[in-house]
Amino acid sequence: MKVLVTGSTGFVGRWLVEELEAAGHRPERTPRSSELDIQDADALARHIARCRPDAVAHLAGVAFAPDALRNREQAVRINVGGTQALVTALEAADCQVPVLVAGSADVYGFPRPSDLPLTENAPLLAKHPYGLSKLGQEAVARSSALRSGVPLAVTRSFNHAGPGQRDVFVAPALARRVLEARRLGDPTVRVGNVDVRRDLTDVRDVARAYRLLLELLVERRPREPLVVNVASGRSISIRELLALIGAAAGIEPRIVVDPALVRPDDPPEIVGDASLLRSLTGWQPAIPLERTIADLVASLDG
């Protein structure tokens, strides 16, 4: 099948293109945002009319919570408005094909410990701009699918990492600090909340989940929109993550907690339940976290 991938030049987008190609599909990359504005429904409609995809994977958007906090209006314009522009463009191009929208587990906000691990029925407690923008994205996508009957899957993707991720995210940011400590011959690594726990999946496993969901949408054409967690089902602390990074880099980091890096509103633990995804597609994580971190460190150690 031919799959139009928005955000194809981004972190997950590049891995999804590779995953689709390896499975025998034909990914159609959208141009960079400087060439094709995801908020421009008319331009999107022309692009869709030219490529005539069999399905769409919508990954374009603001993907880093602090970016959304710094520019709330932009996060809403791109995450919500861009999704609205896409569904409008598909209708205008008379291309009512299945759509996968890459959403975020940030819609769960600050979860209650009693709700862990989080299923798709957990309370949606988002209160920060990024999570709220992803809630808006979900609403736009689901409303359009219910109106048009187009098969839809919205993912609630938990944290993921791997080669190619921006340094602003936690795993590559920590890896950079550890590698710099090794270079300086001083194992000291300054960090914030080291005992918070997060669900972390390899980006290549996430891309595989997206590919399997796209195949499901095309083959089975479910009548009701799907909302699906993509999660490892396990949590790891920042302290444990640092130990894995240190092992991959060949040093034993000496942790120093920097109060300036401590975030008082950090939930102590976030972990997801991907049972629905597993029942729908058979997906489960295949890449050990040790390999994820080793590959990430190797990609930065140049």
C-alpha positions in Angstrom: 0.0 0.0 0.0 1.0 3.6 -0.5 1.1 5.5 2.8 1.3 9.3 2.9 3.5 10.2 6.0 3.2 13.7 7.3 6.2 14.6 9.5 8.3 12.1 7.5 11.5 14.1 8.2 11.0 14.0 12.0 12.3 11.5 14.5 9.5 8.9 14.4 8.7 9.8 10.8 12.1 8.7 9.5 11.8 5.4 11.3 8.2 4.8 10.1 9.3 5.4 6.5 12.0 2.8 7.0 9.6 0.3 8.7 7.0 0.7 5.9 9.7 0.1 3.2 11.0 -3.0 5.0 7.4 -4.4 5.0 7.0 -3.9 1.3 4.8 -0.7 1.4 5.4 2.5 -0.4 5.8 5.5 1.9 5.1 8.9 0.3 7.0 11.6 2.2 5.5 15.0 2.6 7.9 17.9 2.0 9.5 19.8 4.9 7.3 22.3 6.7 9.1 25.1 4.9 7.8 23.7 1.7 4.4 22.4 2.7 2.6 24.0 5.7 0.6 21.4 7.5 -2.0 24.1 8.3 -2.6 24.8 4.6 -5.6 22.6 3.6 -5.5 23.7 0.0 -1.8 22.9 -0.5 -2.3 19.6 1.3 -5.3 18.7 -0.9 -3.2 19.3 -4.0 -0.4 17.1 -2.7 -2.9 14.4 -1.7 -4.6 14.5 -5.1 -1.2 14.0 -6.8 0.0 11.1 -4.7 -3.4 9.3 -4.2 -2.4 7.3 -1.0 -4.1 4.2 0.3 -3.6 5.4 3.9 -2.2 8.4 5.8 0.0 8.4 8.8 -0.2 11.9 10.5 2.9 12.5 12.5 3.5 16.2 11.8 3.2 18.4 14.8 4.7 20.0 17.9 6.1 16.9 19.7 8.1 18.4 22.7 6.1 19.6 25.7 8.4 22.5 26.7 8.1 23.8 23.1 4.3 23.9 23.5 4.7 25.6 26.9 6.9 28.3 25.3 4.4 28.9 22.4 1.0 27.7 23.3 -0.7 29.2 20.3 1.7 27.5 17.9 1.1 24.2 19.5 -2.7 24.5 19.1 -2.3 25.8 15.5 -0.1 22.9 14.4 -1.4 20.0 16.5 -5.1 20.8 16.3 -5.3 23.1 13.3 -2.9 20.9 11.3 -5.0 17.9 11.9 -8.2 19.8 10.9 -6.4 20.9 7.8 -5.5 17.4 6.9 -9.0 15.9 7.3 -10.3 18.9 5.3 -7.7 18.3 2.6 -8.6 14.6 2.4 -12.3 15.5 1.9 -11.4 18.1 -0.7 -9.2 15.7 -2.6 -12.0 13.0 -2.5 -9.5 10.7 -0.8 -11.3 9.1 2.1 -8.7 6.7 3.1 -7.8 5.3 6.5 -5.8 7.6 8.8 -3.5 7.0 11.7 -2.9 10.0 14.0 0.1 9.9 16.3 -1.1 11.2 19.6 0.4 11.3 23.0 0.0 9.8 26.5 0.3 13.3 27.8 -3.5 13.4 27.4 -3.5 11.4 30.7 -1.8 14.3 32.5 -0.7 13.7 36.1 -2.1 10.2 36.6 -3.3 8.9 39.9 -1.2 5.9 41.2 -4.4 3.9 41.5 -4.9 4.3 37.7 -1.6 2.7 36.8 -0.9 1.1 34.4 -2.9 3.4 32.3 -5.4 1.9 29.9 -7.3 3.8 27.2 -10.2 4.3 29.7 -8.0 6.1 32.3 -9.1 9.7 33.2 -7.8 12.4 30.8 -6.2 14.8 33.2 -4.1 16.9 30.8 -3.6 20.5 32.1 -0.4 21.6 30.3 -0.4 23.1 26.8 1.1 20.1 25.0 -1.3 17.5 26.5 -4.3 19.8 25.9 -3.2 20.3 22.3 -3.1 16.5 21.8 -6.5 16.2 23.3 -7.8 18.7 20.8 -6.1 16.8 18.0 -7.9 13.6 19.1 -11.2 15.4 19.2 -10.8 16.8 15.7 -9.7 13.4 14.2 -12.5 11.4 16.0 -15.2 13.9 15.1 -14.2 13.8 11.4 -14.0 10.0 11.3 -17.4 9.6 13.0 -18.9 12.0 10.5 -17.2 10.6 7.4 -16.9 6.9 8.3 -13.2 6.9 7.5 -11.3 4.3 9.4 -9.2 6.0 12.1 -6.6 5.0 14.8 -5.4 7.6 17.3 -2.4 6.5 19.3 -1.6 7.5 22.8 2.2 7.0 22.5 4.2 6.9 25.7 7.9 8.0 25.8 10.1 6.5 23.2 13.8 6.9 22.4 16.5 5.8 19.9 19.0 7.1 17.4 18.1 10.4 15.8 16.1 11.9 18.6 16.6 15.6 19.5 18.9 16.3 22.4 16.1 18.1 24.3 14.4 14.8 25.1 15.5 13.0 28.3 17.4 10.0 27.0 19.6 11.8 24.4 20.1 14.7 26.8 21.4 12.4 29.5 23.5 10.6 27.0 25.2 13.8 25.9 26.0 14.7 29.5 27.5 11.3 30.2 29.6 11.4 27.0 30.8 14.9 27.9 31.6 13.7 31.4 33.7 10.9 29.9 35.5 13.3 27.6 36.4 15.6 30.5 37.5 12.7 32.7 35.0 13.8 35.4 32.1 11.3 36.0 29.9 14.0 37.5 26.5 14.3 35.8 24.0 16.9 37.0 20.4 15.8 36.8 16.9 16.6 38.2 14.4 14.2 39.4 16.3 10.9 39.3 13.6 8.7 40.9 10.7 9.5 38.7 9.7 6.5 36.5 8.6 6.6 32.9 7.4 4.1 30.3 10.1 4.0 27.6 9.9 2.1 24.3 12.3 1.9 21.4 11.3 4.1 18.5 11.7 1.2 16.1 9.1 -0.7 18.1 6.8 2.3 18.0 7.2 2.6 14.2 6.3 -1.1 13.9 3.1 -0.5 16.0 2.1 2.3 13.6 2.7 0.1 10.6 0.6 -2.7 12.1 -2.2 -0.3 12.9 -2.1 1.1 9.4 -2.4 -2.4 7.9 -5.3 -3.1 10.3 -7.1 0.0 9.2 -6.7 -0.8 5.5 -7.5 -4.5 5.8 -10.4 -4.5 8.3 -11.7 -1.0 8.0 -13.1 -0.7 11.5 -16.3 1.3 11.7 -15.5 3.0 15.1 -12.4 5.1 15.6 -9.7 3.3 17.6 -7.8 4.9 20.4 -4.8 2.8 21.3 -1.9 3.1 23.8 1.6 2.4 22.4 3.6 1.5 25.5 6.2 -0.9 26.8 4.1 -1.7 30.0 7.1 -1.2 32.2 8.7 1.8 33.8 12.3 2.8 34.4 13.7 5.5 36.7 16.0 8.2 35.5 18.6 6.8 37.9 18.3 3.4 36.1 18.4 5.0 32.7 21.6 6.8 33.6 23.2 3.5 34.7 22.3 2.0 31.3 23.8 5.1 29.5 26.9 4.9 31.6 27.3 1.2 30.8 27.0 1.9 27.1 29.5 4.8 27.3 31.9 2.9 29.4 31.8 5.0 32.6 30.0 5.0 35.9 28.2 8.3 36.2 28.4 10.1 39.6 24.9 11.6 40.0 24.6 15.1 41.4 21.1 16.4 41.8 20.8 20.0 40.6 17.8 21.8 42.2 17.5 24.0 39.2 16.7 20.8 37.1 14.1 19.4 39.6 10.5 19.8 38.4 8.1 19.8 41.4 5.1 18.9 39.2 6.7 15.7 37.8 4.4 12.7 38.3 6.3 10.0 40.3 5.4 7.3 37.7 3.8 7.0 34.3 3.4 3.6 32.8 1.0 2.4 30.1 -1.0 -0.7 29.3 -0.8 -1.8 25.6 -3.1 -4.8 25.9 -5.5 -3.3 23.3 -2.8 -2.8 20.8 -1.6 -6.3 21.4 -5.0 -7.8 21.0 -5.6 -5.9 17.8 -2.3 -6.5 16.1 -0.2 -8.9 18.1 2.4 -6.2 18.7 4.7 -6.2 21.7 8.0 -4.6 22.3 10.8 -6.6 20.6 13.9 -4.4 21.3 15.5 -4.5 24.8 16.0 -1.2 26.4 19.7 -2.0 26.8 20.0 -2.1 23.0 17.9 1.1 22.6 20.3 2.9 24.8 23.5 1.4 23.4 22.4 2.3 19.8 21.5 5.8 21.0 24.8 6.3 22.7 26.7 4.9 19.7 24.9 7.4 17.4 26.0 10.3 19.5 29.5 9.1 20.2 31.2 10.4 17.1 
